[in-house]
Amino acid sequence: MLPTHPDVQEWLVKAQKDLLSARALLEHTPPIPDTACFHRRQAVEKALKGFLVWQGVRFGKVRNLVYLLHLCEGVEPRFAEVRQPAETLAPFAVDIRYPGGPLDVSAEEAGEAVAAAQAVWDLVLALVPPEMHPA
């Protein structure tokens, strides 16, 4: 079954909302970089899933960015260009969100998360037809 525009667009809208949430958290006084990095990581996961849905690639209920990137690279080699930055977001899935993990995120780490998420987002939007982009 081929994906419909709403199927792909729904993933991309969710990704865009995570990007906007992350921006708001970094602009907050005081900034909340750990939660912003979590949302950046979530945005990448959802953008990758939107791309995979568009391509008709099944991925199940997986949250592993490395695996999702591998699937994306199997369809589009340009994802190799964003693999390393995107993989730096992996610790922000769980570790940063709960007690026992790192308590602080440096300004440098937050900046890297912003750049990584933006690179993946830009690539996905360059590949997916405009009619599937968020409004």
Residue pairs with C-beta under 8 A, 6 or more apart in sequence:
1 56
2 56
3 53
3 54
3 56
5 131
5 132
7 53
8 50
8 53
8 54
8 128
8 132
9 50
9 132
9 133
9 134
10 50
11 46
11 47
11 49
11 50
11 53
12 46
12 47
12 50
12 124
12 125
12 128
12 132
12 133
12 134
13 134
13 135
14 46
15 42
15 43
15 44
15 45
15 46
15 47
15 50
15 121
15 124
16 43
16 134
18 39
18 40
18 42
18 43
18 46
19 39
19 40
19 43
19 117
19 118
19 121
21 36
21 39
22 36
22 37
22 39
22 40
22 43
22 113
22 114
22 117
23 36
25 31
25 32
25 33
25 35
25 36
25 39
26 32
26 33
26 36
26 110
26 114
31 110
33 104
33 105
33 106
33 107
33 109
33 110
34 92
34 96
34 97
34 102
34 103
34 104
34 105
35 97
36 105
36 110
36 113
37 89
37 92
37 96
37 105
37 109
37 110
37 113
38 92
38 93
38 96
38 97
40 89
40 92
40 113
40 114
40 116
40 117
41 65
41 89
41 90
41 92
41 93
41 113
41 117
43 117
43 120
43 121
44 65
44 86
44 89
44 116
44 117
44 120
44 121
45 63
45 65
45 68
47 120
47 121
47 124
48 65
48 68
48 69
48 71
48 72
48 120
48 124
49 59
49 68
50 124
50 128
50 132
51 72
51 75
51 76
51 124
51 127
51 128
52 58
52 59
52 68
52 71
52 72
52 75
54 128
54 129
54 132
55 75
55 76
57 71
57 74
57 75
59 67
59 68
59 71
62 68
63 93
65 86
65 87
65 89
65 90
65 93
66 87
66 90
69 79
69 82
69 83
69 86
69 87
72 79
73 79
73 80
73 83
76 127
78 123
78 127
79 123
81 119
81 123
82 116
82 119
82 120
82 123
85 112
85 115
85 116
85 119
85 120
86 116
86 117
86 119
86 120
88 112
88 113
88 116
89 113
89 116
89 117
91 102
92 113
94 101
95 101
95 102
96 102
96 105
105 113
125 133
